[in-house]
């Protein structure tokens, strides 16, 4: 049996990734803060014949996040793929580099980097024991080519990207794939007028490719 845990699961990219893997026979663990939103996603996937279960947890609560992943592993007999893509939403004040105070970056570091590290530590030991597994982490492309308007968010995303690429190097030869996905488009609807936009179903195959045919790559950037 194969399973994927999607952290930050939502109605756009998270749902599309769940469908991409679920259509290939994967069981799906959906993790985010809202039980109500997760239950809606579970219902949609069930209607498509995909076995999905909700495990509510806040990525800022390390104990709760670890417990959710532990529960998912028990439910599905292990976690074969971890995908990390939570979105801070309205909880983050965007700042340019000159406006940025340490506190402006701290929340994003905790949300993006520390949450990813916590999730990884929860699933990696079993993957090491099995000699296989996939660890995928998502940021906006500002982690690669930063944009001043979101300087604090870009800084934290770049820290996550750096850590993931380093993780890929460390795990080389173990059978475990670690990779960063940089998304250089708005998802679903334009963030600003004229900015390239893609539907989540166009993006989600990137994750399947990294899990299957591109396991030697530390990073893929989706752009139009």
C-alpha positions in Angstrom: 0.0 0.0 0.0 1.3 3.5 -0.8 0.3 6.8 0.8 1.0 10.5 0.6 0.7 13.1 3.4 -0.1 16.6 2.1 0.6 19.3 4.7 -1.2 22.5 4.1 -3.9 20.7 2.1 -6.4 23.1 0.5 -8.9 23.3 -2.3 -6.4 24.2 -5.0 -2.9 22.7 -5.2 -3.3 20.4 -2.3 -6.5 18.9 -3.7 -4.9 18.6 -7.2 -1.9 16.8 -5.7 -4.2 14.5 -3.8 -6.0 13.7 -7.1 -2.8 13.1 -9.0 -1.5 10.6 -6.5 -4.9 9.2 -5.5 -5.6 8.4 -9.2 -2.5 6.2 -9.1 -3.8 4.2 -6.1 -2.3 6.2 -3.3 -4.1 6.7 0.0 -4.1 10.4 1.0 -3.5 12.0 4.4 -4.7 15.6 4.4 -3.2 17.9 7.1 -4.1 21.5 7.8 -5.6 23.6 10.6 -9.3 23.4 9.7 -11.2 20.1 10.2 -14.2 21.5 8.3 -12.2 22.3 5.2 -10.4 19.0 5.4 -13.7 17.1 5.6 -14.9 18.9 2.5 -11.8 17.7 0.6 -12.2 14.2 1.9 -15.7 14.1 0.6 -14.7 15.3 -2.8 -11.9 12.7 -3.1 -14.2 9.9 -1.8 -16.6 10.8 -4.6 -13.8 10.1 -7.0 -12.9 6.8 -5.4 -9.8 8.1 -3.6 -9.3 7.0 0.0 -8.5 10.2 2.0 -8.5 10.9 5.7 -8.3 14.3 7.6 -5.7 14.8 10.3 -6.1 18.4 11.6 -3.0 20.1 12.8 -1.3 23.5 12.8 2.2 23.4 11.4 3.2 25.9 14.2 2.3 23.3 16.8 5.2 20.9 16.4 3.8 18.2 18.7 0.4 18.3 16.9 2.0 18.1 13.5 4.2 15.1 14.5 1.1 13.4 16.1 -0.9 13.9 12.9 1.8 12.3 10.8 2.2 9.5 13.3 -1.6 8.9 13.2 -1.5 8.9 9.4 1.3 6.4 9.3 -0.7 4.1 11.6 -3.8 4.5 9.5 -2.2 3.8 6.1 0.7 1.5 7.2 3.3 4.2 6.6 3.9 7.4 4.7 5.7 7.0 1.4 5.5 10.6 0.2 5.5 13.8 2.2 4.4 17.0 0.5 4.8 20.3 2.4 3.0 23.4 1.1 1.2 25.3 3.9 0.1 28.9 3.1 0.3 31.6 5.8 -2.4 33.7 4.3 -3.6 36.8 6.1 -1.5 36.0 9.2 1.6 37.4 7.6 2.4 41.1 7.1 4.3 41.5 3.9 7.4 43.7 4.1 10.1 45.0 1.8 13.7 44.3 2.8 14.1 47.9 4.2 10.9 47.6 6.1 11.7 44.2 7.5 12.3 43.7 11.2 13.4 40.4 12.7 9.8 39.7 13.9 8.6 40.0 10.3 10.7 37.1 9.3 10.4 35.0 12.5 6.8 33.9 11.9 7.5 32.9 8.3 10.7 31.0 9.4 8.6 29.1 11.9 5.8 28.5 9.4 7.9 27.5 6.4 11.3 26.1 7.6 10.6 24.9 11.2 7.3 23.2 10.2 9.1 21.5 7.3 11.9 20.3 9.5 9.3 19.0 12.1 7.4 17.1 9.4 10.5 15.6 8.0 11.8 14.4 11.3 8.4 12.7 11.8 8.6 10.6 8.6 12.3 10.2 7.8 13.3 7.5 10.2 10.7 5.0 8.7 11.8 6.0 5.2 15.4 5.3 6.1 14.5 1.9 7.5 12.6 1.1 4.3 15.3 2.5 2.0 12.7 4.5 0.0 10.5 7.5 0.2 9.9 11.0 -1.3 10.0 14.4 0.5 8.7 17.3 -1.5 8.5 21.0 -0.4 6.8 23.9 -2.1 7.5 27.6 -2.2 6.9 30.5 -4.5 9.6 31.2 -7.0 10.6 34.2 -4.9 12.7 31.8 -2.9 14.9 31.7 -6.0 14.4 35.2 -7.5 13.1 37.4 -4.7 10.6 40.2 -5.1 11.0 43.3 -2.8 7.3 43.6 -2.0 7.4 40.2 -0.1 11.0 40.4 1.2 10.3 38.8 4.5 8.4 35.8 3.0 11.0 35.3 0.3 13.8 35.2 3.0 12.1 32.4 4.8 11.2 30.5 1.6 14.8 30.8 0.5 15.9 29.3 3.8 13.6 26.4 3.2 14.8 25.9 -0.3 18.4 25.9 0.9 17.7 23.3 3.5 15.8 21.1 1.0 18.5 21.1 -1.6 21.0 20.3 1.1 18.8 17.5 2.3 18.7 16.1 -1.2 22.5 16.0 -1.2 22.7 14.3 2.2 20.1 11.7 1.2 21.7 10.9 -2.2 22.2 7.1 -2.5 19.7 6.2 0.3 16.7 5.6 -2.0 15.0 8.7 -0.5 14.2 11.6 -2.8 14.1 15.2 -1.4 13.2 18.1 -3.8 12.0 21.6 -3.9 9.2 22.8 -6.1 9.3 26.5 -7.0 6.0 27.9 -8.4 6.5 30.9 -10.6 2.8 31.5 -11.3 -0.4 32.5 -9.5 -2.5 29.4 -8.8 -6.1 29.5 -10.0 -6.6 33.3 -10.2 -4.1 36.1 -10.8 -2.4 37.5 -7.7 -1.8 40.8 -9.6 -3.1 41.8 -13.1 -1.1 40.4 -15.9 0.9 37.9 -13.7 1.0 34.4 -15.3 -1.6 32.1 -13.9 -2.0 28.3 -14.0 -4.6 25.9 -12.7 -3.6 23.5 -10.0 -4.1 20.5 -12.2 -1.4 21.9 -14.5 1.1 22.0 -11.6 0.4 18.8 -9.7 2.0 16.5 -12.3 5.4 18.0 -11.3 5.2 16.3 -8.0 4.4 12.9 -9.6 7.4 13.4 -11.9 9.7 14.0 -8.9 8.4 11.0 -7.2 8.7 8.7 -10.2 11.0 9.7 -13.1 13.0 12.7 -11.8 14.3 11.3 -8.6 17.8 12.6 -9.2 16.6 16.2 -9.3 16.8 18.5 -6.3 14.5 21.2 -7.7 11.9 21.8 -10.4 10.4 25.2 -11.2 7.0 25.5 -12.6 6.6 28.5 -14.9 4.7 29.5 -18.1 
